[in-house]
Each structure stands twice: as C-alpha cells, then as structure tokens.
Amino acid sequence: MVKVIQVGLGHWGYDWASSVLPTVETIDMVGYVDGVAEARDRIETMLGVERSRLFASLDQALAATDADLVLATLRTEAHYPVVKQALLAGKHVIVEKPFTTTIDEARELVDLAASRGLVLMVSQNYRHYPAPILAADLIERQALGHVSLVGIEFRQHAPTIGYRYWDFPDPLLADMSIHHFDLMRMVLKDEPHAVSCRTWNLPGSPFHNHPVGVATVEFAGGTIVSYRGSWMSGGAATAWAGEWTFDCADGEIWFTSRGHGDERFERDVVVLRSREKPAEEPALPTVRHFDRAGTIAACAEAIRTGTLPPRFSSGADNIRSLALMQASILSTQRGGDWVRIDEVLPDAAGP
C-alpha cells in the first residue's frame, strides 16, 4: 500500500477525497491537510475521517505520518510551493493540472524530483479513458492511413452546470483546454511545433476573462489540429473530452470521451469510417481505473514498481502540455500571431 497525504480539501479536493480515493485499493490515506478548519470538519463529519488524520499544515502531516506520496489538490497558484515542500521532504508527488503557473516553476520541480529519484506526476485524468486510448492505438498503427488534419469541438454552458471559477485567469485555455492539449500529444504521439490562438468573452457572461476560443496547432510531424472550445455554448453540449475527428488518408476516425456523472464512462465511443466499408465501432479496451482514479493508481504503481506505466503523465512529460497551453495564451496576447513552442520551452521537439 502506498501511504498518501492529500493537501487541499476545498470543493475539488473534497470530491477527490469522497469519490476518487476510496476506489483505489493500492493506496492508504494517512493524512488530509487544509488550513481552513471548516474544510477539515467536513472531511471528519461527512467522510468519517478520524481527527488524528486531519492537519492544518503539510508540516504537521509530514511530521505525524510516514507517507510515501503527497497528493496536491489545490488551486494552481498553490501548486509550486506545496510540491516543492513535499519533494524536499523526500516524498513522491501527484499534482492536479495545470502543473504550475509558469514553465520555470515546472522545470525547477522536474529537476528537483529527478535529483532525488522521486516520482512527480501531473493528474491528466482524461488519458485514463478507453476511447482516447483506442484512438491513439489506431493512429499509431495507421488503421486508416496517415492523419493530416484533426478537428476538435468542446462545448459546455458553464452557468447552468455548476461551474464556479468565474475569476480564473484563463478559464478556457488553462482550466479546460489543458486537458485537450495533453490529449492531442497523447493520441498523436507527436509534439506541437507552433500555435495560433484567439479567445474572447461574450456579453452578459459571468466570466471575468475569456471563456471562448479557437486555436490552430501545428505538430512536428505535419499534422494540423483545428480546435474550438466554449464554456458559453448555446449548442448541444459535448462530452468533457470533446468530439474529435481525424481526417486520414483512407477514411475518418471519430471519438468522444468522458461523459457526465453516472454516464462518465459510458459516453466513450470510437467510430471508424472507411471509404471501403460501412462505419464500425470497434470494441473499447478495458480500463481498470479510469479518470482521476486512473492517475493516482498509475502513480502508486510507479512508486511500487519503479517503472512508469502506460500513459503516465510525469512532470517531465507534462511540461510539454503546459508549454502548449502557455504558448496559446501568449498567442492570444499577441492578437492570434503564431507562437513557436520553443519560444516558451526552448528544448521543445520539432523543426
């Protein structure tokens, strides 16, 4: 069993504690940390956690437990100090996305983890669903030939689904599109070379910043991705991973993934449309732990075995997804001008 301390028990942290962590049999929760007493009280009252496992600071939790892993489920701006403290204490870390607020912070944490031989993972939970896993396999073996163009649509109406982060600095690109940017890299098994992006707000929107945007991403292998996302869509909502269309030499691959609530797993579908035969829906692979349970189960496996399981989003790997997000934000600040990924991450892959 991997012994875990969770830091951050707000709305999202409580969801981790109540609905995710109890489903992973390879971990043992030895501590929960939050500086707000009400947050700790809710964990005690609602989840029956003993008060001896509740702490007001990470310092207290580290001193009182023999944890192996620190799970950071705080707002993005708090990731860097908590992750650094945990690594300096010799603990493995899994941190919520986005990894950090800056590339420099991410680099420092990656280097620190490497220097101490510690696992540092970013929870990119959309990787742990059957549809993108199958799509990645189909594309890698060129089931319908070379992929030249990818279209991605994401549509949700935040005001009617309980969204609450109205002051988030980049609510589309940093809070949502980071999932899609990371999936692009996973599914295509390629690295982005450059991006052009525009975002905007709408009249009457509760968002302080831009919830709608479009981006064109050029990958090193020549594939172009056309991405459109909206937190203020009046149209039919997509699943959380969006709807993906791969224009291939001999047909089309389409998938969607990650539904809502109880249908979260059941929404996963992959469709192959070949010019030679009727459309088909191939069987999806079996995923033992999916979504966030998949991320922490993978992290526990890496700690126990010393090897990284498939689709593992290490800090070193995830820094490239973060770089695509940061380059997209920079492009919006420049009015949609093309931004090379190596401008924000100098050693990024690509010509």
N, C-alpha and C positions, 0 to 999 in steps of 0.2 A: 504494500500500500504506500502511495506517495502522500506524505503529510502536507496539508495545504493551509496557508493563511490567506483569507480574502480581505483586500483593502478597498473600501468604498461600498457603502450599503445604502446609497440613495435609490431612486426609482429603478434604474437599470441594475444596480448591484443587488438589490433585493430580489429582482427577477432571476438573476444568476443563482442566488442562494436558495430560492424557493423552488424553482422549476428545472434548473440545469444540474447543479452539483449533486443532488440526491440520486440522479440517474446514472452516475459514473461509478462503477463498482471498484475501480482501481485507485480511488483517492480517499483520504481520510481527513475531514475538516477539523483542524486543531485550533483555529482562531479566526475571529471576524473583527475587523477594525473599522471604526468610523469615529471622527471627532465629535459628531453630533449625538447626544445622549438619546434623543428620540429615535434615531435610526437604529441604535443598538437595542433599545427597548422593543422595537418592532420585531427584530430578529428573535429576541427572547420570547416575546408574547405569542407571535404568530407561528414561529417555527419550532418553538420549544428548545432553543439552544441554551445550554447552561451558561449562567452569568460568568463562570470561570473561564469561558472561551471567548468572552467579549472584551475588547480592548479599545481604549481611546486613542492609542497611537501605535504605529508599527514598531517603535522601540519597545513598548511594553510587550507586544505579542512575540517579538523575536526573543526577548529575554525569558519569557514564560513557557515557550514551546520549543520543540526540536523539529520544526517544519523543514521540509525539503524545498517547497515551492511557494512563491508568493504570486497570487492572482490579483492584478490591479484592474479594478472596475470603476475607475473614477473618470471625471471629465478630462479631456485631452490635455489641458494645460497642467494637470497634476501628474501626468504620466512620468515625465522625466525625473523629478525628484524622488518619487516612490520607487521607480525601477532602479535608479542608481543606488538608493539606500539598500534595497534588497540584494543587489549584486555585490555591493561592498561587504554585506553581511554573509556572503557565500551562498546565497540562495538562488535557485533557478527561478525564472520569472516567465509568466504569461501575462500579456497586457492587451487590453481592448484596443481596437482600431479607433481612429488613426494612431499609429505608433507614437509619434511625438509631434510637437508643433513645428519643428524645424529639422532640416536634414542634418545640420551639425549636431544637434542633440541625439538624433538617431545613430549617427556614426560613432559618437562617443560611447553610447550604451552598447553597441555591437562590439566595439573594440574591447570594452571593459569585460563583457561576457566571455569573449574569446580568450582574453588574457588569463581568466580564472577558470577556464574549462567548464563554463556554466551554460545551460540551455536558456536561450532567450527566444520566446515565441510571441508572435502577434496573432490575436484571435481573428482570423479571416474566416468566419464561420460559413460563408457561402461556398467555400471549397468542399465542404463536407456534405454534399447532396449528390444524389445519383445522376441527375441529368447533366450537370457540367462535367462530372467525372467521365460519363459515357461520351459526351461530345468531344472532350479532349482526346479520348482514345480513337474515335472515328477520324478526327482531323489528323492525328499523328500518323495513322496508317493510310491516310488519304482515301478513305472509303468512297468518296465521290470526286477524287482528284484534288488538285491544288485550290486553296482558298485565296481568292483575290480581294473580296470585299465582305465586310461584316456590318450588319445593321443591328443596333441595339435600341430598344424603346423601354423607358421606365416611366410609368405614370401612377401617381398617387395624389389624393387630395388631403393634405395634412390636417386642415382644420376639422375634418369630420372623422378622423381615425385615432384621435387621442395624442397626436404629436404635441410636444411641449417645449421644444428648444428654439423658441422664436428669435432669440438673440444670438444664435450660433453664428460665428463669423462668416462661414461659407457653408450654408445649410445643405446645398445640393452637393457640391464637389467634395467637401470634407466629411460630411456626415453620412452621405448616401453613395455618391459615385465612387468613393474609395473601394467599396465592395465590387463594383463593376469594373473598375480599373484593374483590381487584383485578379478578377476572373478572366479578363482579357489575356493577361500574361499566363495564367494557368492553362487556359483552354488552348491558346495558340502555341504555347511553349516557345514563345518568342519575346523579345524585349522591344518596348516602344522607342522610337527614334526621335519623333517630334510631334507636337500637338498644337492645334489652333482651337481656341475656345472662346465662346461668348456666353455670358449669363445676364439675367435681368430679373426685376421684380414686377409685380402686377398691381394695378390699382385695387385698393381695399385689402391687400394681402396683410396678414398678421406678422409676416416675416420682417425683421429689421434689415436683412441682407438678401441676396439673390437666391430664390428657390427654383429657378428655371434656367436651363442652359442647353447648349449644343456644343459638340466637340468633334473634331476630326483628328484621329490619331494614326500616324504613320509608323508601322513596325519595321524593324530592321530587315526582315525577310521580304518586304514589299507589300504585305497585306495592309489595306486601309480599313479602319474602323470608323463608321459614322454613328455617333452616339447622341441620343436625345433624351433628356430627363426632366421631369417636372414634379415638384411637390404640390403644385396648384392646378393639376389637371382636372378639367371638367369632363374628360372622356372616361372610358371604361378602364378601371384600374388593372395594371399588370400585377403579376406575382412580384415578390420583392427583388428577385434576381433579374427581373425584366424579361423581355422577349427578344431572342437572338436569332438572326438569320445569317447563315454563312453561304455566300454565293460561290459555289465550287465549279470546277471545270466540267463536271458531268452531272450536275444537279444542285440540290439545295439541302442543307441541314438546318433544322429549326429546333430550338429548345426553349423551355421556360422552366423556372425553378423557384422553390421556396414560397409556399402559399402563406395563408394567414391562420393563426390559431390552430385548431384541431386538424385543419387540412394542410398544414405546413409541409408535410412530407408528400401528400398525395398529389399536389399540383405539379410535381416533376414529370415532364414529358419530353421525349425526343422524337422528331419526325424526320425521316429521310425521304426526299422527293427526287427520284432519278428520272432522267429523260427516257430511260429504257423500260421502266416498270412502274406499277402503281406505288403510291406513297405507303410507307410502312412505319410502324412504331416498334423499334427493337426493344427487347427486354432490358430493363434497367439493372445495373449492378446492385448487389446487396450492400447496404451501409449499416454497420452495427451501431455506431454512434453518429448521429447527424447533428448539424448546426453547431451551437456552442459546445454541446456535449462532445462533439467530434473534435473540437480544438483542444479541450482540456484532456480528453482521453489520449489524443496524439502526443500531447506534451508529457503526460505521465509515462507513456510508452517510451518516449525518447530518454527520459530520466532513468527509467528502469533498465533499458537495454543498451543505452549508449549509442544508438543509431537513430537516424531521423526517418520516421515512417513516410509513406507516400503523401504528397500534397502538404507537407509540413511547411508552415509559413514562419520560417526563422526570421529573426530580426535582420540578418544579413540579406535574406531574400526580399523581405517586405520593404526594405528601404527603397527598392526599385518601384514598388507600387506607390509608396509615399512620394517618390520623385515625380511620377506621372501626375499625381494629384497637385503637387506644388507647381509643376510646370503649367498645368491647366489654369491654376489660379493666377500665375504670372501672365499668362496669355490674356486672360480677361482684363487684367490691369493695363495691358498694352493695346486694348481695343480689338483683340482677336488675332493679333500678329502671331506667326509661327514661333514657337519656342522649342529649341532643341533640348532633349532630356539632359544632355551632358552640360548644359548651362547650369542646371541645379544640382546635378550629380556628375562630376567631371569624369568618373571612370565608368559611366554607363555604357552598356553594349550598343553596338550599332555603328554604321559607317560615319 
